[in-house]
């Protein structure tokens, strides 16, 4: 299993280096990065002064070495808009994004797993029909459309939840649900499929023949096997939710990294864009690595085969 862990760590390091190379090339592939970052109304003299100050006149290999040495310590220079170091601005917004992603993931897990298990053990029941409806909505309804509908109905018409901001605990409910609905649909579908396969296995039939209570069968035989399937799905989904909440945060004016990235792109603040891209990549890679470790712990085939 040690070789398995080392291979996953090496893969993460190689992917991270590839991301750094991609981020470095992002503002240089179009030609003149200085002209790209500044507005069209700026004079040529201002562009030349900015190019010299940012080091864009240096050879490309020198620029890359400087970028890599700064990236290792989280130094991407100052934000062009805020005039302060870019990385602290990203770290400051991280808790709001984590809160949104964690809440959405908890909603998906708490609702999705029971619906999937009940639907798998009782096909055609009301729980199964409800679960399949949730799975269909989660996989087919566009998030931005659902967000607008929820704002109009629950915020504007009923007044149950605020439509923007992060002022109270109610503020997180709607954006978290919208963000978590696709994951909820996926969890329901995968859990139901797993239970449909497991329920006809010999060890489940033996447990029934022994007269074990249904709760005991769920706890001792169903949950552990379903967990093996869901661990990787939940881990990857959480990384997606951290990095894929840009338009959700924009619609609900949620003060997280997604909103900051949207602003940075609009301002052409590429030092800030680079900091957000690298920071998010590190977090997602770390989550994926943690998911691989947990998967190896809960799945005996990984422990003994690798």
Residue pairs with C-beta under 8 A, 6 or more apart in sequence:
1 296
1 302
1 303
1 304
1 306
3 306
4 292
4 296
4 302
4 306
5 292
5 293
5 296
8 289
8 292
8 293
9 289
12 285
12 286
12 288
12 289
15 285
16 281
16 282
16 285
19 277
19 278
19 281
20 67
20 68
20 71
20 278
23 274
23 277
23 278
24 63
24 64
24 67
24 68
26 270
26 273
26 274
26 277
27 33
27 36
27 37
27 270
27 274
28 60
28 63
30 36
32 47
32 51
32 56
33 51
33 54
33 56
33 270
34 47
34 48
34 50
34 51
34 54
34 56
35 47
36 268
36 270
37 50
37 80
37 268
37 269
37 270
38 46
38 47
38 50
38 268
39 268
42 50
51 57
54 77
55 62
55 63
55 66
56 63
58 66
70 76
70 77
71 278
74 87
74 275
74 279
75 85
75 87
76 85
76 86
76 87
76 271
76 272
76 274
76 275
76 278
77 85
77 86
77 271
78 84
78 85
78 86
78 271
79 85
79 86
79 89
79 264
79 269
79 271
79 272
80 267
80 268
80 269
80 270
80 271
80 272
81 263
81 264
81 267
81 269
81 272
82 89
82 269
82 272
86 269
86 271
86 272
86 274
86 275
87 275
87 279
89 260
89 272
89 275
90 257
90 260
90 272
90 275
90 276
90 279
91 279
93 255
93 256
93 257
93 259
93 260
94 256
94 257
94 279
96 166
96 254
96 255
96 256
96 257
97 242
97 245
97 249
97 256
97 257
97 258
98 242
99 172
100 172
100 175
100 176
100 179
100 241
100 245
100 248
100 249
100 254
100 256
101 179
101 238
101 241
101 242
101 245
102 238
103 172
103 173
103 176
103 180
104 175
104 176
104 177
104 178
104 179
104 180
104 183
104 241
105 180
105 183
105 234
105 237
105 238
105 241
106 180
107 176
107 177
107 180
107 184
108 180
108 181
108 183
108 184
108 187
108 237
109 187
109 234
111 134
111 184
112 134
112 183
112 184
112 185
112 186
112 187
112 188
112 191
113 187
113 191
113 226
113 230
115 127
115 130
115 131
115 134
115 188
115 191
115 192
116 131
116 187
116 188
116 189
116 190
116 191
116 192
116 194
116 195
116 226
117 191
117 192
117 195
117 218
117 222
117 226
118 125
118 127
118 128
118 131
119 125
119 127
119 128
119 130
119 131
119 132
119 188
119 192
119 195
120 128
120 191
120 192
120 193
120 194
120 195
120 196
120 198
120 199
121 195
121 199
122 128
123 196
128 192
131 188
131 192
132 188
132 192
134 184
134 185
134 188
135 185
135 186
135 188
135 189
135 192
136 185
137 181
137 185
138 181
138 182
138 183
138 184
138 185
138 186
138 188
139 182
139 185
139 186
139 189
141 181
143 178
143 179
143 181
143 182
143 247
143 248
144 247
144 248
144 251
146 178
146 181
147 174
147 175
147 178
147 248
147 251
147 252
148 251
150 174
150 177
150 178
151 163
151 174
151 251
151 252
154 160
154 161
154 174
155 161
155 162
155 163
155 174
156 163
160 170
161 170
161 171
161 173
161 174
162 168
162 170
162 171
163 174
163 252
164 171
164 252
164 253
164 254
165 171
165 252
165 253
165 254
165 255
166 172
166 254
166 255
171 252
171 254
174 252
175 245
175 248
175 249
175 251
175 252
175 254
178 248
179 241
179 244
179 245
179 248
180 241
183 234
183 237
183 240
183 241
186 233
186 237
187 230
187 233
187 234
190 229
190 230
190 233
191 226
191 229
191 230
194 225
194 226
194 229
194 230
195 222
195 226
198 204
198 221
198 222
198 225
198 226
199 222
203 221
204 217
204 221
204 222
207 216
207 217
207 220
207 221
208 217
224 298
227 298
228 295
228 298
228 299
231 291
231 294
231 295
231 298
232 291
232 292
232 295
234 291
235 287
235 288
235 290
235 291
235 294
235 295
236 288
236 291
238 287
239 283
239 284
239 287
239 288
242 257
242 280
242 283
242 284
242 287
243 280
243 284
245 254
245 256
245 257
245 258
246 258
246 259
246 261
246 262
247 258
248 254
248 258
249 255
249 256
249 257
249 258
249 259
249 262
250 258
250 259
250 262
253 259
257 276
257 279
257 280
260 272
260 276
261 273
261 276
263 269
264 270
264 272
264 273
264 276
265 273
295 302
296 302
296 303
296 306
297 303
